[in-house]
């Protein structure tokens, strides 16, 4: 069955105990794997061989800026200070189907124009493995 995206939540924590919702308007979880070329003269037969190398993950989010949002404050602090924070990505808004891990906030960009709201664009890079919410 399809999943409605509006139920999604992204939560952040400085201590992995108390989580605060980001109140994002758009969120993406990106999983990747470095592919290593394992082609040899003996095995090629005209085709490359590859093996999976180091895994990587990241989360990007867009949110409406609110000055007293604790989640935005934690992410901005992570970006400025280079500290690790915890993030939970909940595609259906529940822990049962969610993912969690440590991240460092790579960028925290704010923008807005005269006819709109102040928004924040955030990029978080995984720091270690991405796991299921326990």
C-alpha positions in Angstrom: 0.0 0.0 0.0 1.2 3.5 -0.8 2.4 5.8 1.9 1.2 9.4 2.1 4.2 11.7 2.6 2.4 14.2 4.8 2.6 11.8 7.7 6.5 12.0 7.6 8.4 13.4 10.6 12.0 14.2 11.1 13.2 14.6 14.7 16.6 15.7 16.1 18.3 15.4 19.5 21.5 16.5 21.1 21.5 13.7 23.6 19.7 10.7 21.9 17.0 10.9 24.6 14.8 14.0 24.0 13.8 14.4 20.4 12.2 17.5 18.9 10.3 17.7 15.6 11.9 19.8 12.8 8.5 20.7 11.4 9.8 20.4 7.9 8.0 21.0 4.6 10.2 18.6 2.6 12.6 15.9 3.6 14.8 13.4 1.7 16.8 10.5 2.9 19.6 9.5 0.6 21.4 6.2 0.8 24.6 5.5 -1.2 27.4 3.0 -1.7 30.7 3.5 -3.2 31.2 1.0 -6.1 34.7 -0.4 -6.4 36.0 -1.7 -9.7 36.9 -5.4 -9.3 37.5 -6.1 -13.0 40.5 -8.3 -13.9 41.9 -9.5 -17.2 40.8 -13.0 -16.4 37.2 -12.2 -15.4 36.2 -9.4 -17.7 34.7 -11.0 -20.8 34.1 -7.5 -22.0 32.2 -6.4 -18.9 33.2 -4.6 -15.7 32.9 -6.3 -12.3 32.0 -4.2 -9.2 31.8 -4.7 -5.5 30.0 -2.5 -3.0 32.4 -0.4 -0.9 31.8 2.1 1.9 28.2 3.0 2.6 27.0 6.6 3.1 23.8 8.4 3.9 22.5 11.9 4.2 19.3 13.8 4.9 18.2 17.1 3.4 15.3 19.1 4.7 13.4 22.3 4.0 11.5 24.0 6.8 9.7 27.2 7.7 12.0 29.2 10.1 10.6 29.8 13.5 12.9 31.6 16.0 12.2 29.4 19.0 12.2 26.0 17.3 14.6 23.8 19.4 15.3 21.4 16.5 16.4 24.3 14.2 18.6 25.6 17.0 20.2 22.2 17.5 20.9 21.9 13.8 22.3 25.4 13.5 24.6 24.7 16.5 25.8 21.5 14.9 26.7 23.3 11.8 28.5 26.2 13.5 30.3 24.0 16.1 30.8 20.8 14.0 29.2 18.7 16.7 27.3 15.5 16.2 23.5 15.3 16.7 21.0 12.5 16.4 18.3 12.3 13.8 15.3 10.1 13.2 13.6 9.9 9.8 10.0 8.5 10.2 8.4 8.0 6.8 5.0 7.3 8.3 5.4 9.4 11.5 6.0 6.3 13.8 9.1 4.8 15.2 8.0 1.4 13.9 9.2 2.1 10.4 11.8 4.7 11.1 15.5 5.1 10.7 18.0 6.8 13.0 21.7 7.8 13.2 24.2 10.4 14.0 24.8 13.3 11.7 26.8 16.5 11.3 25.0 19.4 9.8 26.8 20.3 6.6 24.8 23.4 5.7 22.1 25.5 7.3 20.9 28.1 4.8 18.2 30.6 5.4 16.3 32.6 2.8 13.1 34.5 2.1 11.6 37.3 0.0 9.2 40.1 0.6 6.2 38.1 -0.4 7.0 34.9 1.4 8.1 33.2 4.6 11.6 32.8 5.9 12.7 29.3 5.1 15.7 27.1 6.1 17.4 24.5 3.9 19.5 22.0 5.8 21.9 19.3 4.7 23.0 16.6 7.1 25.7 14.0 6.5 25.6 10.7 8.3 28.3 10.0 10.9 28.4 6.2 11.1 25.7 3.6 10.3 22.0 4.4 9.7 19.9 1.9 11.7 16.3 1.2 12.5 14.7 3.1 15.3 14.8 0.9 18.4 
